[in-house]
Amino acid sequence: MPKLKSKASAKKRFRFTGTGKVRAKQAYKSHGMIKRTPKQIRQLRGTTILHECDAQMVRKFLPYGN
């Protein structure tokens, strides 16, 4: 059986942790920072772990991710 292709867009946006959870960039951080408080901006730094229902969709796009 041939290898499955990974979605190139998903490869750029998601990473897997050592335990198989899916990490993604924080939402609400791409523009409109003037509307947010400094506390909100600080808390949106870095990455976040996706909920399991969202992670299942990502795993379909990255078949060899974990």
TIVO-2410 file (N, C-alpha, C; in nm, 3 decimals):
# residues 66
REC num residu      c1      c2      c3 atome chaine
REC   1      M   0.084  -0.118   0.000     N      A
REC   1      M   0.000   0.000   0.000    CA      A
REC   1      M   0.089   0.124   0.000     C      A
REC   2      P   0.054   0.226  -0.082     N      A
REC   2      P   0.140   0.345  -0.089    CA      A
REC   2      P   0.133   0.429   0.038     C      A
REC   3      K   0.233   0.512   0.054     N      A
REC   3      K   0.235   0.603   0.169    CA      A
REC   3      K   0.125   0.708   0.155     C      A
REC   4      L   0.072   0.753   0.268     N      A
REC   4      L  -0.027   0.861   0.267    CA      A
REC   4      L   0.045   0.995   0.266     C      A
REC   5      K  -0.014   1.092   0.197     N      A
REC   5      K   0.046   1.224   0.196    CA      A
REC   5      K  -0.006   1.306   0.313     C      A
REC   6      S   0.082   1.387   0.370     N      A
REC   6      S   0.043   1.481   0.474    CA      A
REC   6      S   0.002   1.611   0.410     C      A
REC   7      K  -0.092   1.682   0.471     N      A
REC   7      K  -0.132   1.814   0.423    CA      A
REC   7      K  -0.020   1.912   0.454     C      A
REC   8      A   0.029   1.981   0.353     N      A
REC   8      A   0.140   2.074   0.371    CA      A
REC   8      A   0.101   2.189   0.463     C      A
REC   9      S  -0.025   2.233   0.454     N      A
REC   9      S  -0.067   2.344   0.540    CA      A
REC   9      S  -0.071   2.302   0.686     C      A
REC  10      A  -0.107   2.177   0.714     N      A
REC  10      A  -0.111   2.128   0.852    CA      A
REC  10      A   0.030   2.110   0.907     C      A
REC  11      K   0.126   2.072   0.821     N      A
REC  11      K   0.264   2.056   0.866    CA      A
REC  11      K   0.320   2.187   0.919     C      A
REC  12      K   0.276   2.299   0.858     N      A
REC  12      K   0.327   2.429   0.897    CA      A
REC  12      K   0.262   2.481   1.025     C      A
REC  13      R   0.143   2.433   1.056     N      A
REC  13      R   0.065   2.492   1.165    CA      A
REC  13      R   0.065   2.412   1.294     C      A
REC  14      F   0.092   2.282   1.286     N      A
REC  14      F   0.077   2.197   1.403    CA      A
REC  14      F   0.202   2.115   1.429     C      A
REC  15      R   0.228   2.087   1.558     N      A
REC  15      R   0.337   1.998   1.599    CA      A
REC  15      R   0.281   1.903   1.703     C      A
REC  16      F   0.349   1.791   1.721     N      A
REC  16      F   0.307   1.693   1.820    CA      A
REC  16      F   0.402   1.698   1.940     C      A
REC  17      T   0.346   1.681   2.059     N      A
REC  17      T   0.428   1.671   2.179    CA      A
REC  17      T   0.480   1.528   2.190     C      A
REC  18      G   0.565   1.505   2.288     N      A
REC  18      G   0.620   1.371   2.306    CA      A
REC  18      G   0.515   1.268   2.341     C      A
REC  19      T   0.406   1.312   2.405     N      A
REC  19      T   0.300   1.218   2.443    CA      A
REC  19      T   0.191   1.206   2.337     C      A
REC  20      G   0.207   1.275   2.223     N      A
REC  20      G   0.112   1.261   2.114    CA      A
REC  20      G   0.003   1.366   2.109     C      A
REC  21      K   0.008   1.465   2.198     N      A
REC  21      K  -0.091   1.573   2.191    CA      A
REC  21      K  -0.051   1.670   2.081     C      A
REC  22      V  -0.148   1.752   2.037     N      A
REC  22      V  -0.124   1.842   1.925    CA      A
REC  22      V  -0.107   1.984   1.978     C      A
REC  23      R   0.006   2.046   1.941     N      A
REC  23      R   0.033   2.185   1.978    CA      A
REC  23      R   0.000   2.274   1.860     C      A
REC  24      A  -0.053   2.394   1.889     N      A
REC  24      A  -0.085   2.490   1.784    CA      A
REC  24      A  -0.059   2.631   1.836     C      A
REC  25      K  -0.053   2.724   1.743     N      A
REC  25      K  -0.035   2.864   1.778    CA      A
REC  25      K  -0.159   2.915   1.850     C      A
REC  26      Q  -0.143   3.011   1.938     N      A
REC  26      Q  -0.256   3.069   2.009    CA      A
REC  26      Q  -0.345   3.145   1.911     C      A
REC  27      A  -0.474   3.136   1.930     N      A
REC  27      A  -0.570   3.211   1.849    CA      A
REC  27      A  -0.578   3.355   1.899     C      A
REC  28      Y  -0.637   3.443   1.819     N      A
REC  28      Y  -0.661   3.584   1.854    CA      A
REC  28      Y  -0.532   3.662   1.870     C      A
REC  29      K  -0.427   3.626   1.798     N      A
REC  29      K  -0.298   3.692   1.815    CA      A
REC  29      K  -0.243   3.746   1.684     C      A
REC  30      S  -0.319   3.737   1.574     N      A
REC  30      S  -0.263   3.776   1.446    CA      A
REC  30      S  -0.278   3.925   1.415     C      A
REC  31      H  -0.384   3.988   1.462     N      A
REC  31      H  -0.400   4.132   1.440    CA      A
REC  31      H  -0.499   4.185   1.544     C      A
REC  32      G  -0.515   4.318   1.548     N      A
REC  32      G  -0.609   4.380   1.642    CA      A
REC  32      G  -0.559   4.384   1.785     C      A
REC  33      M  -0.426   4.393   1.804     N      A
REC  33      M  -0.371   4.393   1.939    CA      A
REC  33      M  -0.408   4.520   2.016     C      A
REC  34      I  -0.439   4.627   1.946     N      A
REC  34      I  -0.470   4.753   2.013    CA      A
REC  34      I  -0.598   4.739   2.096     C      A
REC  35      K  -0.685   4.646   2.057     N      A
REC  35      K  -0.812   4.626   2.129    CA      A
REC  35      K  -0.792   4.543   2.256     C      A
REC  36      R  -0.683   4.469   2.263     N      A
REC  36      R  -0.664   4.377   2.374    CA      A
REC  36      R  -0.583   4.443   2.485     C      A
REC  37      T  -0.606   4.397   2.606     N      A
REC  37      T  -0.531   4.451   2.718    CA      A
REC  37      T  -0.391   4.388   2.718     C      A
REC  38      P  -0.294   4.454   2.781     N      A
REC  38      P  -0.160   4.395   2.789    CA      A
REC  38      P  -0.160   4.256   2.854     C      A
REC  39      K  -0.249   4.236   2.951     N      A
REC  39      K  -0.258   4.105   3.017    CA      A
REC  39      K  -0.301   3.998   2.917     C      A
REC  40      Q  -0.400   4.030   2.832     N      A
REC  40      Q  -0.445   3.934   2.731    CA      A
REC  40      Q  -0.331   3.899   2.636     C      A
REC  41      I  -0.258   4.000   2.592     N      A
REC  41      I  -0.149   3.977   2.497    CA      A
REC  41      I  -0.041   3.888   2.559     C      A
REC  42      R  -0.008   3.912   2.686     N      A
REC  42      R   0.091   3.829   2.754    CA      A
REC  42      R   0.045   3.684   2.763     C      A
REC  43      Q  -0.082   3.665   2.795     N      A
REC  43      Q  -0.133   3.530   2.814    CA      A
REC  43      Q  -0.146   3.453   2.683     C      A
REC  44      L  -0.146   3.523   2.570     N      A
REC  44      L  -0.159   3.457   2.441    CA      A
REC  44      L  -0.023   3.423   2.378     C      A
REC  45      R   0.086   3.441   2.452     N      A
REC  45      R   0.218   3.407   2.398    CA      A
REC  45      R   0.232   3.256   2.382     C      A
REC  46      G   0.319   3.218   2.291     N      A
REC  46      G   0.355   3.077   2.280    CA      A
REC  46      G   0.249   2.993   2.211     C      A
REC  47      T   0.243   2.867   2.248     N      A
REC  47      T   0.152   2.773   2.184    CA      A
REC  47      T   0.055   2.716   2.287     C      A
REC  48      T  -0.044   2.644   2.238     N      A
REC  48      T  -0.143   2.583   2.325    CA      A
REC  48      T  -0.168   2.439   2.281     C      A
REC  49      I  -0.223   2.360   2.368     N      A
REC  49      I  -0.259   2.221   2.336    CA      A
REC  49      I  -0.403   2.220   2.287     C      A
REC  50      L  -0.427   2.158   2.173     N      A
REC  50      L  -0.562   2.152   2.119    CA      A
REC  50      L  -0.648   2.056   2.198     C      A
REC  51      H  -0.778   2.084   2.201     N      A
REC  51      H  -0.873   1.990   2.259    CA      A
REC  51      H  -0.875   1.863   2.175     C      A
REC  52      E  -0.913   1.754   2.235     N      A
REC  52      E  -0.904   1.624   2.168    CA      A
REC  52      E  -0.992   1.617   2.043     C      A
REC  53      C  -1.110   1.683   2.046     N      A
REC  53      C  -1.199   1.678   1.930    CA      A
REC  53      C  -1.135   1.750   1.810     C      A
REC  54      D  -1.062   1.859   1.836     N      A
REC  54      D  -0.993   1.929   1.728    CA      A
REC  54      D  -0.868   1.853   1.685     C      A
REC  55      A  -0.802   1.789   1.780     N      A
REC  55      A  -0.680   1.715   1.750    CA      A
REC  55      A  -0.708   1.597   1.658     C      A
REC  56      Q  -0.825   1.537   1.669     N      A
REC  56      Q  -0.860   1.424   1.582    CA      A
REC  56      Q  -0.863   1.466   1.436     C      A
REC  57      M  -0.911   1.588   1.409     N      A
REC  57      M  -0.913   1.637   1.271    CA      A
REC  57      M  -0.772   1.658   1.220     C      A
REC  58      V  -0.684   1.711   1.307     N      A
REC  58      V  -0.546   1.736   1.266    CA      A
REC  58      V  -0.475   1.605   1.236     C      A
REC  59      R  -0.502   1.502   1.314     N      A
REC  59      R  -0.435   1.373   1.293    CA      A
REC  59      R  -0.471   1.311   1.158     C      A
REC  60      K  -0.589   1.343   1.104     N      A
REC  60      K  -0.625   1.295   0.970    CA      A
REC  60      K  -0.534   1.357   0.865     C      A
REC  61      F  -0.496   1.485   0.887     N      A
REC  61      F  -0.411   1.555   0.792    CA      A
REC  61      F  -0.264   1.518   0.804     C      A
REC  62      L  -0.224   1.469   0.923     N      A
REC  62      L  -0.086   1.431   0.948    CA      A
REC  62      L  -0.082   1.284   0.991     C      A
REC  63      P  -0.093   1.193   0.898     N      A
REC  63      P  -0.107   1.051   0.933    CA      A
REC  63      P   0.015   0.992   1.004     C      A
REC  64      Y   0.133   1.048   0.984     N      A
REC  64      Y   0.253   0.993   1.046    CA      A
REC  64      Y   0.305   1.083   1.156     C      A
REC  65      G   0.219   1.166   1.213     N      A
REC  65      G   0.262   1.263   1.312    CA      A
REC  65      G   0.299   1.204   1.446     C      A
REC  66      N   0.230   1.099   1.489     N      A
REC  66      N   0.260   1.045   1.622    CA      A
REC  66      N   0.277   0.895   1.618     C      A
***
